[in-house]
Amino acid sequence: MGSVAGLGLYKGVANVYGIKLKGVPAWFLHRTHHMSRAPTLNRKISVIVDAMMALLFKRETVSLWSMHEPFTEFQAAAAPPARRIPPAA
């Protein structure tokens, strides 16, 4: 049959039935392959919507700085509340 691979947004390579593709056509074939292998209609629609969103919008960027010290947020949330000292009258 062949093989397909996505190499990023709008980039891919494919070799299907001896036909070699690269770029957007191979990327589209890769996305189509994922959609065809999804087990339920709900999942198939999800894959199609994801591909459409990738065509229309740029990827989101997020900061991964919290991965540097992952337990800091948990420690802050688990710490007992600070005791409040009433102001002197």
Long-range contacts (C-beta under 8 A, 24 or more apart in sequence): 4-29, 4-30, 4-33, 5-30, 6-30, 6-31, 9-54, 9-59
